[in-house]
Amino acid sequence: MKNFLLLLAFAFCATSAFGQAASAKGGCTTVTVTSTPSYNPKLWMPNSFWENCTPAGDPCCRRLIAGVLGVPKYYLLRKESNGSWSTVMGPQEGTVFEITDGIAPHGIYKVRMNLPVEAPCMEGDNISYYDYNGKFAGYGGMYGFSIFTNTVIVGKTVASDNVFSFVDSDGHDSAPNGFDYQEIVKIDASGSKNYDQWWLAVLDVASGAAQSIGWQFTPAGMVNLNNVWNLPPHEEWEFWPYHSYEVRFVVENSKCQNGDGWNEQSQVFFSCPTGWGCRFDMGAKPELTISPNPTSNTLRLTNFMPTAAQEYQLTITDLAGRTVKTVQSWVNEDTDVSDLPQGMYILNLTSNDTALFSDKFVVNH
């Protein structure tokens, strides 16, 4: 029973500071402890010199000869690529780590600290120290369990820190980075290591029209691009079919910015007609095909029977969404594409703004 109470007393002493927050902040080359949980600064550590009190008989009473007071010990830990943590500096008593001596500062860090806690006597009481005049000098101490700060980012961001991907809101889009007209277009930037400063802009590739929400000072997460595109004074703007849009995303460490050379990543998405799910082989007549494909001079649609009462429009765009050729009042005559540079293109057939057919073809000179 006595051993159980002794163990319980030690556990209570060693964890008494856990309820208070330990915190740190990162810089360009430094990690600074900003908050250390409170502890008793008058605890004499086991490496103090002492002798038994006189008269002898109380094993928890000691007379101090040369004492060593307990102070917090700090260790700097770095997150490795496999997710593990390694100690790169410490122990030290100072609260600022200057990352030098061949250690590349860029990365994710946290601080481990060990605080002095009261050491229980073998009888279950505290160890009491007295000076030679018999005046109480403090209790005996030891180092408790490890306490960890929050993780911090150190150094300027690099290209691998900038991560975002498009989110298929309805799960029906078969084309990479393709979205139906009026579908919600989102990006997920939560993989950008929780950097606390980011910037985003959306541009229409063909027209050059652009919208930006400016600098944001929170960790990046899910971003609704529709809400960016129709910001005032362009509340009426939409992602129009057959248009490609470029997303430019910048992520920064607010404590250590890159300056003029922003860490920018850009990706392009394409807006398809409503209901297509960006499936380029869908159309009113599935048997329609572009022929010849590949082509070097002209092309036409095979198995297409135009209706005299309808007017057809043929539009050819490149993979960036730029319109490179338009034919009004098209009646399925041979269309000259010999002037197009070698590459892949998208042919779109519409009638009265209704999508009829879309597919890819290759120009090969």
Secondary structure, DSSP 8 states (H G I E B T S, - for coil): -HHHHHHHHHHHHHHTTTTS--EEEE-SSEEEEEE-----S-EE-TTSEEEE-SSS--TTEEEEEE--B---EEEEEEE-TTS-EEEEEEEESSSEEE--TT----EEEEEEEE-EEE-B-TTSSB-EEE-TTS-EEEEEEEE---EE---EEES---GGG---EEEESSS---STTEEETT--EEEE-TTSTT-SEEEEEEEETTT--EEEEEEE-S---EEEHHHHHT-TT-TT----TT-EEEEEEEEEBTTB--TTS--EEEEEEEEE-TT-TT-TT-BSSTT-EEESSSBSSEEEEET----TT---EEEEEETTS-EEEEESS--S--EE-TTS-SEEEEEEEEETTEEEEEEEEEE--
